[in-house]
Amino acid sequence: MAKPRKKQTQSSAIVNRRASFDYQLEDELTVGVVLTGPEVRAARDGRVQLKGSFVTIRNGELWLNNASFSLTLNEKTGQSTTVDTSPRKLLAHRKQIEAMDREKQTGLTIVPLRLLTRGRHIKLVIALGKGKKRYDKRQTIKRRDQERDTSRILRSRV
């Protein structure tokens, strides 16, 4: 008799791959996220998009803006979904928020990097970043291509 298969789960982190390409990242900070039930289910199922999202500081609180959560409206049929991009509150210590605010005043941006869903709590890794210019992005692509070519040549020689 065949063993029952375990349900395949997504990786435990939802990654914002554009963040490292568009920004020169500095300090990272792991913060909590205030979510509702359907938002938690979407995060655990991997139906969250961090591309284009950013973090703002309002009234001494951190807010995640423009993150897309694909919510299932009707659980019985499972057919109706909607995308919710409303702001979500982030949980951090007051001193951490004040330090981020001081850095933000110097022209840096707070960018979400990864949404961690392993364990009981859902956490968000944010980082301070300075926006790259177009020529910086071209240099990043060129360096990545060169590293790929050298590793390909080294593998072929072995």
C-alpha positions, 0 to 999 in steps of 0.5 A, a space after each residue: 500500500 502506498 504511503 500518503 504524500 505530505 503536502 508540498 510547502 513553499 520555501 519558508 521565505 518570500 524574497 524581494 530579488 529586485 531589492 539587491 539589484 535596485 539598492 546598495 543595501 546596508 544594515 538589516 533588521 528583522 521586524 514583526 508584521 501585523 496581519 489578519 487571518 487571510 493574510 497569514 494564510 496567503 503568506 504561508 502559501 507563498 502568495 505574497 509579492 514584495 516587488 515594488 514595496 517600501 517601508 515608511 515611518 509615520 507617527 513613530 511607527 513603521 508601515 509596509 506599503 504596496 506589498 501584494 497579498 493574494 487573498 482567497 475570499 471564499 474558502 469553500 469554493 476557493 475560486 475568488 481571489 483578490 489582491 490587497 496592497 493596503 499598508 501593514 504595521 511593522 513591529 519594532 523597538 522604539 530605539 530601532 525605529 528612531 535609528 532608522 528614522 535618523 538614517 532615512 533623513 540622510 537620504 536612505 530608503 527602507 526596503 523589505 528584503 524577505 518575508 520569513 514564514 517559518 515557525 509560529 510568527 511571520 517576520 519581515 527582514 528590512 534593510 537600509 538602502 541607497 538607490 543605484 544609478 543606471 550605470 551601477 546596475 550595468 556594472 552589477 550585470 557585467 560583474 555577474 556575467 564575468 563571474 558566471 563565465 569564469 565559473 563555467 570555464 573552471 568547471 569545463 577544465 575539471 
